[in-house]
Amino acid sequence: MKDALIKNKKAKMKNEYDFYDGVRGSVLSTNGKTQITLFLDDDLLAMLREQAAQTGKGYQTLINDTLRNNLSPDTAPLTVATLRQILREVLPTGMSVK
C-alpha cells in the first residue's frame, strides 16, 4: 500500500517548476502574530508540551493562553495590593486594613 502511494506521488511530480511569480515568506497567514526568540527553561517547556499533548492544543497556544490569563486584570492572580483595595471597598468606614 505504501509503495503504491509513493509511486502515485512520484507520477504527479513535474520535471521542472516555474517559480517566476513565486513570493517568499510564510505559507500560512501570521495576522496578529509576531515571531520572537524566547528562551524557556527545559522543564517548563517539557511541561507545556506534555500538557499540549494531553489537551490537543499546540504548546505555543498554551503559552499564549497562560500569558493572556496572567496579564488580564480579570484573571490575574490576586495580589496583596488588590486584596487591600477590595477590603477597603467592602469593609465599613473606620476599619483599617494594614
C-alpha positions as CSV (number, residue, x, y, z in Angstrom):
1,M,0.0,0.0,0.0
2,K,2.8,2.4,1.0
3,D,4.7,1.7,-2.2
4,A,1.6,2.4,-4.3
5,L,1.2,5.8,-2.6
6,I,4.9,6.7,-3.3
7,K,4.5,5.7,-6.9
8,N,1.4,7.9,-7.3
9,K,3.2,10.8,-5.7
10,K,6.2,10.4,-8.0
11,A,4.0,10.1,-11.0
12,K,2.5,13.5,-10.3
13,M,5.8,15.3,-9.9
14,K,6.9,17.5,-12.8
15,N,10.4,17.7,-14.1
16,E,10.5,21.5,-13.8
17,Y,8.6,24.1,-11.8
18,D,8.2,27.7,-12.7
19,F,8.6,29.9,-9.6
20,Y,8.8,33.2,-11.6
21,D,5.7,34.6,-9.9
22,G,6.6,33.0,-6.5
23,V,6.6,35.0,-3.4
24,R,9.0,34.4,-0.4
25,G,7.5,34.3,3.0
26,S,5.1,32.3,5.2
27,V,2.7,29.9,3.6
28,L,0.3,30.5,6.5
29,S,-1.1,33.8,7.5
30,T,0.5,35.4,10.5
31,N,-2.0,38.2,11.1
32,G,-1.9,39.3,14.7
33,K,1.3,37.3,15.5
34,T,4.9,38.3,15.8
35,Q,7.8,35.9,15.7
36,I,10.2,36.3,18.6
37,T,13.1,34.3,20.1
38,L,12.3,33.3,23.6
39,F,14.4,31.2,26.0
40,L,12.4,28.9,28.3
41,D,13.6,26.5,31.0
42,D,13.8,23.0,29.7
43,D,11.5,21.6,32.4
44,L,8.9,24.3,31.7
45,L,8.9,23.6,28.0
46,A,8.6,19.9,28.8
47,M,5.5,20.5,31.0
48,L,3.9,22.7,28.3
49,R,4.5,20.1,25.6
50,E,3.1,17.4,27.8
51,Q,0.0,19.4,28.6
52,A,-0.3,20.3,24.9
53,A,-0.3,16.6,24.0
54,Q,-3.0,15.9,26.6
55,T,-5.3,18.7,25.6
56,G,-4.7,18.5,21.8
57,K,-3.6,22.2,21.7
58,G,-0.2,23.4,20.5
59,Y,2.3,24.3,23.2
60,Q,2.7,27.8,21.7
61,T,-1.1,28.2,22.1
62,L,-0.8,27.2,25.7
63,I,2.0,29.8,26.2
64,N,-0.2,32.5,24.7
65,D,-3.2,31.4,26.8
66,T,-1.1,31.4,30.0
67,L,0.3,34.8,29.4
68,R,-3.0,36.2,28.4
69,N,-4.7,34.8,31.6
70,N,-2.0,36.1,33.9
71,L,-1.8,39.6,32.3
72,S,-5.6,40.1,32.1
73,P,-7.0,42.1,35.0
74,D,-10.0,39.8,35.2
75,T,-8.0,36.6,35.6
76,A,-4.7,37.8,37.0
77,P,-3.5,36.3,40.3
78,L,-4.8,38.1,43.4
79,T,-2.1,40.4,44.8
80,V,-1.8,41.8,48.3
81,A,-2.4,45.3,46.9
82,T,-5.6,44.2,45.1
83,L,-6.8,42.4,48.2
84,R,-6.3,45.6,50.3
85,Q,-8.2,47.6,47.8
86,I,-11.1,45.2,47.8
87,L,-11.2,45.1,51.6
88,R,-11.2,48.9,51.8
89,E,-14.2,49.0,49.4
90,V,-16.1,46.3,51.3
91,L,-15.3,47.0,55.0
92,P,-17.3,49.7,56.9
93,T,-15.7,53.1,57.1
94,G,-13.4,53.4,60.1
95,M,-12.0,49.9,60.0
96,S,-8.3,49.9,58.9
97,V,-6.5,47.4,56.7
98,K,-2.8,47.1,57.3
